[in-house]
């Protein structure tokens, strides 16, 4: 899909489901890895991950477009446009947008646990990616001393 086709698709979805025009720019952004799209607050433009269209198909991609258009229209109307806002949740449900996008295999790195800390007192295990200063921090459950396992 070309940029002009994406722009037309977003404009069509905006007028059909939101009864409002989309007057800004919609574009693909190859640098997006962990998200399906994003709404840019400053310029009011929308960016989309082209991999979502390739891997998950047009139906999933339309759901992502609806999601980003919810952010767009609610922000321009001065209403709650964030994920936690009730206005956003209600509009997303009404238009049938997707709440989350599907994970693309190989896009997200697996986080490695390098350090395992054990509480001497209660035996609670704390897996961590970064080193913890055991003189400064203790167990969150019983305040016992942590040791590196």
C-alpha positions in Angstrom: 0.0 0.0 0.0 1.3 3.4 -0.9 1.2 6.6 1.2 -1.6 8.1 -0.9 -3.7 4.9 -0.5 -3.1 5.0 3.2 -4.2 8.7 3.4 -7.4 7.9 1.4 -8.2 4.9 3.6 -7.8 6.9 6.8 -10.0 9.7 5.4 -12.7 7.2 4.3 -12.7 5.5 7.7 -12.8 8.9 9.5 -15.8 10.1 7.5 -17.6 6.7 7.7 -17.2 5.8 11.4 -16.7 9.2 13.0 -18.7 11.5 10.7 -15.8 13.9 10.9 -13.1 14.7 8.3 -9.4 13.8 8.8 -7.5 16.8 7.5 -3.9 16.0 8.6 -1.3 13.5 7.3 -1.3 9.8 7.6 1.9 7.9 6.9 3.8 4.7 7.4 6.7 4.7 9.8 9.1 1.7 9.5 10.8 2.6 12.8 7.7 1.6 14.8 8.4 -1.8 16.3 6.2 -2.4 19.4 3.1 -0.5 18.4 0.6 -0.5 15.6 0.4 3.2 15.2 0.6 6.5 17.0 -1.1 9.9 17.1 1.3 12.9 17.2 -0.1 15.5 19.5 1.9 18.4 18.1 1.2 18.0 14.4 -2.0 15.9 14.7 -0.6 13.4 12.2 -1.0 9.7 12.3 1.8 7.2 11.8 1.3 3.5 11.2 3.5 0.4 11.4 3.5 -1.2 7.9 4.5 -4.6 9.3 1.0 -4.8 11.0 -0.6 -4.6 7.6 1.8 -7.2 6.0 1.6 -9.7 8.9 -1.9 -9.4 10.3 -3.9 -8.3 7.3 -6.4 -5.5 6.4 -9.0 -6.2 9.2 -6.4 -5.8 12.0 -5.0 -2.7 10.3 -8.4 -1.1 10.0 -8.8 -1.7 13.8 -5.5 0.1 14.4 -6.6 3.0 12.2 -9.8 3.4 14.2 -7.9 3.3 17.4 -5.6 6.2 16.3 -8.5 8.1 14.9 -10.2 7.9 18.3 -7.1 9.7 19.8 -7.2 12.2 16.9 -10.8 13.2 17.1 -11.1 13.3 20.9 -8.0 15.4 21.2 -9.2 17.9 18.6 -12.6 18.1 20.4 -10.9 18.7 23.8 -12.2 15.5 25.4 -10.4 12.6 27.0 -8.1 11.1 24.4 -5.9 8.9 26.6 -6.2 5.2 26.9 -7.4 5.5 30.5 -10.1 8.1 29.7 -13.8 7.0 29.6 -14.5 9.1 26.5 -11.7 7.1 24.7 -13.0 3.7 25.8 -16.6 4.5 24.9 -15.7 5.8 21.4 -13.3 3.0 20.7 -16.0 0.4 21.6 -18.7 2.3 19.5 -16.6 2.4 16.3 -15.1 -1.1 16.8 -11.5 -0.2 17.0 -8.9 -2.5 18.4 -7.7 -2.0 22.0 -4.3 -3.7 21.4 -2.4 -4.6 18.3 -1.1 -8.1 17.7 2.6 -8.8 18.5 4.7 -9.3 15.4 7.0 -12.3 15.8 10.7 -11.3 16.1 9.9 -7.6 16.7 10.3 -7.5 20.5 13.5 -8.5 22.2 13.3 -11.0 25.0 14.3 -9.4 28.3 17.1 -11.3 30.0 17.1 -11.9 33.7 20.7 -11.5 34.9 20.3 -11.3 38.6 18.2 -13.3 41.0 17.9 -12.0 44.6 16.5 -14.1 47.4 15.2 -12.9 50.8 17.0 -14.6 53.7 13.9 -14.2 55.9 10.9 -15.3 53.8 12.5 -16.8 50.7 10.9 -14.4 48.3 12.6 -14.4 44.9 13.3 -11.2 42.9 14.5 -11.7 39.3 16.1 -8.5 38.0 17.7 -7.2 34.8 19.9 -4.7 36.7 22.0 -5.1 39.8 20.4 -4.0 43.1 22.3 -2.4 46.0 21.5 -4.9 48.7 22.8 -2.6 51.5 20.2 0.0 50.5 17.2 -2.2 49.4 15.5 -5.1 51.2 12.6 -7.4 50.8 9.2 -5.8 49.9 7.2 -8.4 51.8 9.0 -8.7 55.2 11.9 -6.2 55.0 14.4 -9.0 55.2 18.0 -8.9 53.8 18.4 -9.7 50.1 21.2 -11.9 48.9 22.4 -12.5 45.3 21.6 -16.1 44.3 
